[in-house]
Amino acid sequence: MQVKDVIAALGALSHEKRLEIYRLLVRRGPQGYAAGAIAEKLGVSAPILSFHVKALEQAGLVQSRQEGRFQFYTANFQTMSALVDFLVAECCSQADESCAKDCVPAAAMRKRRKL
């Protein structure tokens, strides 16, 4: 993930309502929610939801699909994973060895690389 992509993703998530939308979609999984269901669950109007979802889409955090006359949104789990990987990629890399071996994010990254 490029630094500009990380900045875009973190910028998109830096708004309370967008973070709320994103977390709702992450909990839902790949099935996603129709736009109307998101608006209802979060108590926002359709135009407000559209504005926030557009920012999340532009950052690559959310994907949309049309099913009949309904617009569905899902979290982009690939982007989410890449963002987390970027944030912890160098975790404990400059710590002394006794600390680095106990670093939970670094250990998880080593494990993921082996898979």
C-alpha positions as a printed Julia matrix, in Angstrom:
115×3 Matrix{Float64}:
   0.0     0.0    0.0
   1.34    3.4   -0.96
   1.6     6.22   1.58
  -0.91    8.32  -0.4
  -3.43    5.45  -0.16
  -2.86    5.13   3.59
  -3.41    8.87   4.03
  -6.62    8.71   1.96
  -7.95    5.76   3.98
  -7.12    7.29   7.34
  -8.56   10.62   6.21
 -11.8     8.95   5.18
 -12.04    7.16   8.51
 -11.29   10.32  10.49
 -14.93   11.4   10.47
 -17.18    9.93  13.17
 -20.07    9.07  10.83
 -17.81    7.49   8.18
 -16.09    5.4   10.84
 -19.51    4.32  12.08
 -20.58    3.33   8.54
 -17.35    1.45   7.94
 -17.53   -0.47  11.21
 -21.16   -1.41  10.46
 -20.1    -2.79   7.07
 -17.13   -4.67   8.54
 -19.42   -6.34  11.07
 -21.83   -7.32   8.29
 -19.14   -9.0    6.19
 -19.17   -9.56   2.43
 -22.97   -9.57   2.28
 -23.06   -5.83   2.95
 -26.12   -3.66   3.4
 -28.45   -1.83   1.08
 -28.04    1.95   1.31
 -31.49    2.33   2.87
 -30.67   -0.19   5.59
 -27.46    1.65   6.47
 -29.29    4.98   6.62
 -31.97    3.48   8.85
 -29.54    1.73  11.2
 -27.46    4.86  11.65
 -30.29    7.38  11.61
 -29.0     9.46   8.7
 -30.7    10.79   5.6
 -29.96    9.34   2.16
 -28.01   12.43   0.98
 -25.83   12.43   4.11
 -25.18    8.69   3.74
 -24.32    9.14   0.07
 -21.84   11.89   0.89
 -20.02    9.77   3.48
 -20.07    6.54   1.49
 -18.59    8.37  -1.5
 -15.59    9.41   0.63
 -15.13    5.81   1.8
 -15.39    4.53  -1.78
 -12.85    7.04  -3.06
 -10.43    5.84  -0.39
 -10.97    2.24  -1.5
 -12.47    1.18   1.83
 -15.98    0.47   0.54
 -17.29   -1.19  -2.6
 -20.75   -0.9   -4.08
 -22.89   -3.16  -6.22
 -26.26   -2.74  -7.84
 -28.91   -5.42  -7.22
 -32.1    -4.54  -9.01
 -33.04   -1.09  -7.86
 -30.97   -1.3   -4.66
 -27.41   -0.13  -4.09
 -25.46   -2.37  -1.71
 -22.27   -1.44   0.08
 -19.61   -3.71   1.53
 -16.31   -3.12   3.26
 -13.29   -3.73   1.04
 -11.5    -6.25   3.24
  -8.44   -6.33   0.99
  -7.85   -2.61   1.52
  -8.53   -2.95   5.25
  -5.97   -5.73   5.52
  -3.39   -3.77   3.54
  -3.93   -0.73   5.76
  -3.43   -2.74   8.95
  -0.37   -4.42   7.45
   1.1    -1.03   6.56
   0.5     0.34  10.05
   2.23   -2.55  11.83
   4.81   -3.53   9.21
   7.75   -2.12  11.13
   6.38   -2.63  14.62
   9.22   -3.12  17.1
  11.79   -3.15  14.27
  14.06   -0.82  16.21
  13.4    -2.24  19.67
  16.0    -4.33  21.4
  15.72   -8.06  20.77
  14.13   -8.92  24.13
  11.28   -6.5   23.44
  10.93   -7.32  19.72
  10.33  -11.04  20.29
   7.35  -10.23  22.54
   5.82   -7.67  20.19
   2.35   -8.99  19.39
   1.85   -7.11  16.06
   5.32   -8.08  14.83
   4.73  -11.74  15.74
   1.39  -11.68  13.91
   3.04  -10.2   10.81
   5.74  -12.9   10.85
   3.03  -15.55  11.13
   1.03  -14.03   8.24
   4.11  -13.92   6.01
   4.68  -17.65   6.55
   1.14  -18.5    5.39
